[in-house]
Amino acid sequence: RKEGKRGNQAMPPSKQGVCNIHVALRCRPRNQEEIETNSPLSLDCHPKLGKVDVKVKSGSRSETKTYSFDEVFDGNATQLQVYQGVVEPILEEVLQGYNCTVFAYGQTGTGKTHTMEGYKSEESYASFADDPGAGIIPRTLHQLFEKLEHSGNEFSVKVSFLEIYNEELFDLLGSDETKKLRLFEDAKARGSVVIQGLEEENVKSKEKVYEIMQKGAERRRTSETKMNKQSSRSHSIFIVTIHQKENNMGEEVIKTGKLYMVDLAGSENIGRFVTWRNLCRNQREKKQKRRGGREEKRREVRQHTHTHT
């Protein structure tokens, strides 16, 4: 959920000694087809207890298994409730200069994209916060701008929208949607990676968020499945970078925080993709092989030259 350093702090003082990973479960309600076929519910959610009971059948036997989470949202939970329980608590940490990540993981048709992006209702609302269809990404940008505008600090907000499909990287906001991006390990910051050619778009108002999201969503690869007619077949990563300049007791302080909001492809296809670490490792191995090949050729040339001399 959270990483990064600010000064010599590895994490906020208020969070020291506390696990930085927060796991929430959102259970979707039955869809229209399941209602029409009278499909039974297999889950019993207990939001107040942070637990869910799963009914499991094994042959003629049936048993119930209970799982615990930091947060549990049942089928009646609204987009606003999910946002307030999962994302809102970490926004202050992003504004303090930390890197945080929120990602949705689950089987196809469970509502990951609905939770992360949501939809813009046909009715007119004063803000994203009032729109019942708005997902985590538009709500986050709305509240970030509100906090930044009230802070009185000089600030800038930039966003990137990245897709990982068949182990290749694509820029969902770039001018060339077919261009494959390259991933490099950052020599200056150990453990970090750099995506060459990934475009950042300046966002000057929260009203522009849906325009950016729609542009990226139209390019993202989808296909029809038994569970969902518009199923995402790729991972998408929406990156928000916030730069702030504040005056602290006459001293100018620059703070940079990042929030990664990730919508993963259906978990049943997760084996087709590689993680960021694997992508970075693959690039490093290719580079080492090329370097090793060049060294081998140099040795052969030196040996050949020495023999003839």
N, C-alpha and C positions, 0 to 999 in steps of 0.2 A: 504494500500500500504506500509506504513512504520511504524515501531514501534521500541522501544528499547531506551536505555539510554547510554550515554557515558560521564563519569564524572557526573556532575550535570545537564547536558543538556538533556532535553526530546526530543529535535529535533534540527537539524542544525540551527544556527542563521539566515541563509539566508532564512529558510523556516518558521520561527516563524510567526504566524498569518495567515498562509496559510493552506488550507485544505490538509490533507495528503492522501486523496483518489482521484484517477484520473481514470475517466471512459472513455474508448474508445470503439467505435463501429466499427466492421469490417463487411462489407456486402459482401458476396460471390457472384461471378458471376453465371449465370445459368449453370447447368450441361448439359451434352450431351443429356440426356433424355428430359430435359425441352426445350432445343433448338429444338429438333426433333419434339416435340409436340406443338411447338410455344406457350409455356406457357408465359403469360404476366408478366412483372415486377410489383411488388407491392410496390417497394421502389424507391424513388428518393433521392440520396445522395448529400449533399452539403459540401464537405470536408473543404473548406475555411471558411464556416460559422459555422462548427461544428454542423450541423443540418441534419435531415433526415425526409422526408415526407413519411408517410405510408398511402396507399390507403386502406380504410376499407369499406366493403360492408355490409349493413344491410337491408336484404330483397331486395327491388327494389331500395333502396337509396344507394348512394355512397358518402363518404366524405373522406377528407384528414386530417390526424392528424400530427402535427409536433413535433419532440422531439429533444432536445439539449443535446450534449455530450461535454466532454473536447476535444475529437478527433474523427473524422469520417473518415473512409477509405472506398472508394467505391470498386467495383469489379475489378478495374484495378490496385489497390494498390499492390505493390510487397512485398515479405517477408522482404526485407531490409527496405522499408519505414515504415512498421509496427513496426519493431524492433527499428528503430531510433526514432520513435515518442512515443513509449510506454516504452521501457526498458532502452535504452541508457541513458536517463536523470537521472536514479536512481542508476546507477552503482557506481558513485563517492560516494554516500551516503553509499552504502554497504562497500566500501573500507575505509570509515571513521569509521566503526564499528557499523553501524546501521543494523537492521533487516528489510528487505523489502519483499514484496510479490507481485507476478504477477499471476493472474489466468484467465483462459478462461472459460466463461460460455455461454451456449446457447443450442438450440435444437439439436437433432441428425442430423448430415449431414451438419452442418453449417461451419465446418472447424476448430474446436477447436484444435484437435490433429495436423492438418496440420500447424496451426499457431504456436503451442508450440514446436513441434518436427520437422515438415517438413520432408524432405527426402534428401538423398544423390544422387545427379545427376550422371548419368552414365559417363558423361564427366569429365575429370580431371581438377580440379581448384586449384589454388595456396593456397587458404584458404577458410574457411567457408563464409567469407564476400563476396567472389566472386561467391559462389555457389547460384544460384537463388532459389534452393529448400530448403536451410537451414532455419530452424525455429528459434524461440526465444532461445531455450536452447543451441544449438551448437554455435550460434552467441554470446550469453552471455559469455560462457566459453572462446571462442576465444578472445574476447575483454578484459575479466578479466585477462587472462594470459599476454596479451600485456601490459596492464597497470601495472601489478605486476612486470613483468620483467624490465620495464623501471623505476620503482620506486627506485630500488637499495636496497629495504628492504628484509630481510629474510622472507620467507612466505611459507605457505603450503595450499593446496586446497584439501578438502575432499568432496565427494558427497555421497548422499543416494538416493535411489529410492523406494518409498513407494506406495503401492496400498491399497485402501479402497474398499472392495467388500462385499456386503451383511452384512454390519456393522462389518466386520472383517478386521484386518490389516495384510498385507503380505509384505515381503521384496522382491522386484523384483531383488535385486542383491545378496541375501543371498544364502548360499549353499543348504538350504532346502526350496524350493519354496512353499511347502505345510504347513510350520510351521506358526501358527497364533501368531502374536505379541501381547504383552499386553501394555496397556497405563496406566500410573500413573501420578498423580499430583505431581509436583516437590515441595517438602517441603521447599527447600532452596530458590526457586524463586517463589514468589506468582503469581499465574495466569499462570504459565508455566507447560508444560507437558513433560514427559519423555517416550520414547518408548523403552521398554525393548527388547534387542536382535536385534535392528536395526543395520545392519552393515554399516560402512562407508568405502568407497574405496578412497585411495589416488590417485589423478590425478596429474601426473607430467608434462603432456604436453597436449595441446589442441587437438592433433591428436587422443587421446584416447577417446574423448567424444563420437563419433559415435559408437564405440565398446561397451561402457557402455549403451548407449541409446538402441542399438539393442538388447542387452542382456535383458534389462528390458521390451522392447516392445514385445519380443517373449513370455514372461510370462504373459503379461497383458491379461485380459479376454476381448474377443471381440465376437460379434455375428452379423449376417446379419439382417438388418432392411430394410424397404421400402426406407429409405433415404440414406442408406450407407451399402455396403456389408461387411465392416470391422469396425463396430461401436463399440466404447469403451463402455463397460458396467460397468465401475468402475471409481473411481477417482484415479488419480495418482499425486504424489507429488515428485518433483525432488528438493532435498535440497542441496545447495552449501554452505559450511562453509569455510570462509577464515580467517586464522590466520596470523597476521603480527607482526614482531618485528622491530621497528625503533628506531633510536637514535635521540632524540630531545634535543639539547643543552647539551649533555653529560648525559641525562637521558634516560634510556631505557623505551620505551612505547610499551605495548602489545595491539593490537587491534583485535577484533573478530567481523566479520560481517557475516550475513546469508542472503541468497536469496532463497525464496521459490517460485518455479515455478509450478503452479497447473493446471492440465488439468482435468476438471470436466466431469462427465458422462453427457449424454444428459439431459437437464433440465426437459424434460417430465417425467423422472424417478427419479427426485431429492428427491421425497418423500420416496423412498426406502432406502435412506441413512440417516445417522445422522451426524451432524456437530461435529467438534473437541470438542466443549463445551459439547455437549450431550454425546459423548463418555466418556469424562472425568467424567461427572456427573453420568453416569451409573456405571462406575467403582467405584466411591466414594460411591454410594448408596449400591452396592453389598458388599463393604467392611464394611460399617456401619451395614448392616443387619447381616453379619457374626459375627461382634463384639457384636451386640446386642443379637444374639442367644447364644453366649458363656457366656455373662453376665447373661442371663436368666437361663442358666443351673447351673452357680455358685450359684445363689440365691436359686434355688431349692435344690441344694445339702446342702447349709448352713441351709436352713429351715428344711430339712429332718433330718440333724444331730442334730439340736437344739431340735426338737420334741422328738427324741429318748433319748436324754440326760436327 
